[in-house]
Amino acid sequence: MKKKKKAKGRITIEDYIKAVKKADRDNELSQSAGWKRTTEIHKNKKAYDRKRDKKDLEKG
């Protein structure tokens, strides 16, 4: 069974992007006032949403 060689001391592009995103998110959270949810998922407005459509019908 062969063992995979592990690159030591090399930072890949994926690692760099991941680190920048994490730092940016931490910076954003530290600058915001109060509590902010970290697991919020962006909802697509074009996607079908029965609850939102029902709410819109009741309003108008």
Residue pairs with C-beta under 8 A, 6 or more apart in sequence:
25 38
29 36
29 38
43 49
